[in-house]
Structure formats: C-alpha cells, structure tokens
Amino acid sequence: MSLLPLIQAPFSQVCENNKAPILAVLTQAFSLNRHVLEIGSGTGQHAVYFAANLPHLIWQTSDQAEYIGGVTARCEQENTTTNLVLPLILDVTAPWPVDGLTPEIDAVFSANTLHIMSKNMVEAFFSGLGLYLPQLNTLCIYGPFNYQGEFSSDSNRQFDGFLKQRDPASGIRDIEWICCLASEQGFTLEQDVAMPANNRLLQFVRD
C-alpha cells in the first residue's frame, strides 16, 4: 500500500448542477461520434460523469499543466469505466501535444472556458481545432454568451464585471464572433440550446 497521500480532487458545485442538462444535449450531439477531446477538464467532474453515461465514446481529458494533477486525481479516484483517458497537457496558445492526440478524435467538448480565456486564446482555440484535429466534425461549447453585444441577463452582466475585475482580458464573448471563428475552421452552428443559469450549449458541425 502506498504511503503517499492522495491528491484531493477539486470540486465545483457548478459542475454538479449543470452536468445532467449538458448530458441531455451531448447524448444526441455525440451520438455518431466515437472519440471526444475535452478541452479544459477542470475538476474532472464532467469527464467522469459523461464517460460513464456515454459508454460508446472514448473521453480524452486535457487541461493546462497546473490543473493536470486535479483532473488526474478525479479520474483515478472516481472513474469506474474503461473509456475515460487521463489528461493531456494542452495549452491552446502553444503547439498542441500532437503526439498525444490521436487523429481519430472526431468531437470536442469544452465548458466554461472561452470567457476565462483572452481573445487571443479564444482565437488560438479555434485555430488549433483546424490545425491538429483533421477528423473533427462535432464541436460542443458550454457557457455564457452575449447576443449582438448585449448581455442576456443581469447575472451575466455582473459575472462579466467579476471576470474583468480579476482579469481584464477575460469576459463573456459575443456569439456572433464565436460563430465567425468556428466558420473559419469549416464549422456551422447546428443548435444553440438554452441551459440553466443563463448559459448556452452551442453545437457546431463540420462536413
């Protein structure tokens, strides 16, 4: 028996609150896919839950280096499936770990990431999809978005202020800009689904 202490897996109540509504959309959106890359796995709660409930998928986790320990801890301590893959280090502003990414990845999921990133990072996120994932045909992004430059709720306006106070480069993004970046990589918006807490789930597809 190892005498090393277990790393405490981080926990997000937000993830617990939104995982079931997100799964309801992903069940349909990823029904024809086989290998998903999650960008920004965070606490790992989504990964463990979705892998268990979408057994036809291989679920590849990833995050920046500083968060890998927490994602790994969650996966190792709670995962009971064989289709969840331990995280890759992935920084969207650097060359992606091409050697660690199978070319068979055909779907990407990312939750609550684009409003944390700077605009340059968001652009790098979409560029990376085109550069490193040639088989990618389905992209699902969860989070808050603005429409025609307007906040969809007072709570999102307040959240945006909180984000900018913490990091002026972050903030809730306009959906029109996101769709433009996706279009540059050959994606079109398939559906825009209302989610709890004034969030959305955007599903993009590429032929």
C-alpha positions as CSV (number, residue, x, y, z in Angstrom):
1,M,0.0,0.0,0.0
2,S,1.3,3.4,-1.0
3,L,2.2,5.7,1.9
4,L,1.9,8.8,-0.3
5,P,-1.2,11.0,0.5
6,L,-4.0,11.1,-2.1
7,I,-4.3,14.3,-4.0
8,Q,-7.6,15.9,-3.1
9,A,-9.6,16.2,-6.3
10,P,-11.0,19.8,-6.7
11,F,-14.8,20.2,-6.6
12,S,-17.2,22.5,-8.4
13,Q,-20.8,22.8,-7.4
14,V,-21.5,24.4,-10.7
15,C,-20.3,21.2,-12.5
16,E,-22.7,19.2,-10.3
17,N,-25.6,21.5,-11.1
18,N,-25.1,21.5,-14.9
19,K,-23.8,18.1,-15.8
20,A,-27.2,16.4,-16.3
21,P,-28.6,19.2,-18.5
22,I,-25.4,19.1,-20.6
23,L,-25.5,15.3,-20.9
24,A,-29.0,15.5,-22.3
25,V,-27.7,17.6,-25.2
26,L,-24.4,15.6,-25.6
27,T,-26.3,12.3,-25.8
28,Q,-27.8,13.5,-29.1
29,A,-25.0,15.7,-30.3
30,F,-22.3,13.0,-29.9
31,S,-24.5,10.0,-30.9
32,L,-22.5,9.3,-34.1
33,N,-19.1,10.2,-32.6
34,R,-16.5,7.9,-31.1
35,H,-13.6,9.9,-29.7
36,V,-14.1,13.1,-27.8
37,L,-11.4,15.6,-26.6
38,E,-12.5,17.7,-23.7
39,I,-10.5,21.0,-23.6
40,G,-10.2,22.4,-20.1
41,S,-11.3,19.4,-18.0
42,G,-11.1,21.5,-14.8
43,T,-12.2,19.4,-11.8
44,G,-12.7,16.3,-13.9
45,Q,-16.3,16.0,-12.7
46,H,-17.8,16.4,-16.2
47,A,-15.3,13.9,-17.6
48,V,-16.1,11.2,-15.1
49,Y,-19.9,11.7,-15.4
50,F,-20.0,11.9,-19.2
51,A,-17.7,8.9,-19.8
52,A,-19.9,6.8,-17.5
53,N,-23.1,7.9,-19.3
54,L,-21.7,7.8,-22.9
55,P,-20.0,4.4,-23.0
56,H,-19.8,4.4,-26.8
57,L,-17.3,7.3,-26.6
58,I,-13.6,7.4,-25.7
59,W,-13.4,10.5,-23.5
60,Q,-9.9,12.2,-23.6
61,T,-9.4,14.8,-20.9
62,S,-6.9,17.7,-21.1
63,D,-6.0,20.9,-19.4
64,Q,-3.2,23.3,-18.7
65,A,-0.2,21.9,-16.8
66,E,-1.2,23.5,-13.4
67,Y,-4.6,21.7,-13.4
68,I,-3.5,18.2,-14.6
69,G,-3.0,16.9,-11.0
70,G,-6.6,17.6,-10.0
71,V,-8.0,16.1,-13.2
72,T,-5.9,13.0,-12.8
73,A,-6.9,12.6,-9.1
74,R,-10.6,12.8,-10.0
75,C,-10.3,10.3,-12.8
76,E,-8.2,7.9,-10.8
77,Q,-10.4,8.1,-7.6
78,E,-13.9,8.1,-9.1
79,N,-13.8,6.6,-12.6
80,T,-15.3,3.1,-13.0
81,T,-15.2,2.9,-16.8
82,T,-12.6,1.9,-19.4
83,N,-13.4,4.7,-21.8
84,L,-12.0,7.7,-19.8
85,V,-8.4,8.7,-20.7
86,L,-6.1,10.5,-18.3
87,P,-5.4,14.1,-19.2
88,L,-3.0,15.5,-21.8
89,I,-1.3,18.8,-21.1
90,L,-2.9,21.2,-23.6
91,D,-2.2,24.9,-23.8
92,V,-4.2,26.4,-26.7
93,T,-1.6,29.2,-27.2
94,A,1.3,26.7,-27.6
95,P,1.7,24.0,-30.2
96,W,-0.7,21.3,-29.1
97,P,0.6,17.9,-28.0
98,V,0.2,16.4,-31.4
99,D,2.0,13.2,-30.3
100,G,-0.6,12.7,-27.6
101,L,-3.6,13.4,-29.7
102,T,-5.0,10.5,-31.8
103,P,-6.0,11.7,-35.3
104,E,-9.2,9.7,-34.7
105,I,-10.7,12.4,-32.4
106,D,-13.9,13.4,-34.1
107,A,-15.5,15.6,-31.4
108,V,-14.5,18.3,-28.9
109,F,-16.3,19.4,-25.8
110,S,-15.4,22.5,-23.7
111,A,-17.3,24.0,-20.8
112,N,-16.8,27.4,-19.1
113,T,-13.6,28.1,-20.9
114,L,-14.0,30.8,-23.5
115,H,-14.9,33.6,-21.1
116,I,-11.9,32.7,-19.0
117,M,-9.5,33.0,-22.0
118,S,-8.3,36.2,-23.5
119,K,-9.4,37.0,-27.1
120,N,-6.1,35.8,-28.4
121,M,-6.5,32.5,-26.6
122,V,-10.0,32.0,-28.0
123,E,-8.7,32.6,-31.5
124,A,-5.9,30.1,-30.8
125,F,-8.5,27.6,-29.5
126,F,-10.3,27.6,-32.8
127,S,-7.2,27.7,-34.9
128,G,-6.0,24.6,-33.0
129,L,-9.1,22.7,-34.0
130,G,-8.3,23.2,-37.6
131,L,-4.5,22.5,-37.3
132,Y,-4.5,19.5,-35.1
133,L,-7.8,17.7,-35.4
134,P,-8.4,16.7,-39.0
135,Q,-11.2,14.2,-38.3
136,L,-13.1,16.7,-36.1
137,N,-16.8,17.0,-37.1
138,T,-18.7,18.0,-34.0
139,L,-17.9,20.7,-31.5
140,C,-19.9,21.5,-28.4
141,I,-19.2,24.5,-26.2
142,Y,-21.0,25.3,-22.9
143,G,-21.0,28.7,-21.2
144,P,-22.5,32.2,-21.2
145,F,-22.6,34.2,-24.4
146,N,-23.7,37.7,-25.5
147,Y,-26.0,38.4,-28.4
148,Q,-25.4,41.4,-30.6
149,G,-23.1,42.8,-28.0
150,E,-25.8,42.6,-25.3
151,F,-25.9,40.6,-22.1
152,S,-28.7,38.0,-21.9
153,S,-29.3,38.6,-18.2
154,D,-28.3,40.9,-15.3
155,S,-26.5,38.0,-13.7
156,N,-24.3,37.6,-16.8
157,R,-23.6,41.3,-16.7
158,Q,-22.5,41.0,-13.1
159,F,-20.4,37.9,-13.9
160,D,-18.7,39.7,-16.7
161,G,-17.7,42.5,-14.4
162,F,-16.3,40.0,-11.9
163,L,-14.3,38.3,-14.7
164,K,-12.8,41.6,-15.9
165,Q,-12.0,42.7,-12.4
166,R,-10.0,39.6,-11.9
167,D,-8.5,39.6,-15.5
168,P,-9.3,42.5,-17.9
169,A,-8.5,40.2,-20.9
170,S,-11.3,37.8,-20.0
171,G,-15.1,38.3,-20.4
172,I,-18.3,36.9,-21.9
173,R,-17.9,36.6,-25.6
174,D,-20.3,37.6,-28.4
175,I,-21.9,34.5,-30.0
176,E,-21.6,36.2,-33.5
177,W,-17.8,36.3,-33.0
178,I,-17.6,32.7,-31.9
179,C,-19.6,31.6,-34.9
180,C,-17.3,33.6,-37.1
181,L,-14.2,31.9,-35.7
182,A,-15.9,28.5,-36.0
183,S,-16.8,29.2,-39.6
184,E,-13.2,29.9,-40.4
185,Q,-12.5,26.3,-39.5
186,G,-15.4,25.0,-41.5
187,F,-18.0,24.7,-38.8
188,T,-21.6,25.8,-38.8
189,L,-23.9,26.3,-35.9
190,E,-26.3,23.3,-35.6
191,Q,-28.1,24.3,-32.5
192,D,-28.0,26.9,-29.7
193,V,-29.6,25.3,-26.6
194,A,-30.7,27.3,-23.5
195,M,-29.2,25.9,-20.4
196,P,-29.6,26.6,-16.6
197,A,-28.2,29.8,-15.0
198,N,-28.4,31.8,-18.3
199,N,-25.8,29.6,-20.1
200,R,-26.0,28.1,-23.6
201,L,-24.7,25.0,-25.2
202,L,-23.6,25.5,-28.8
203,Q,-23.3,22.6,-31.1
204,F,-21.2,23.1,-34.3
205,V,-20.8,20.6,-37.1
206,R,-18.4,20.3,-40.0
207,D,-19.0,18.2,-43.1
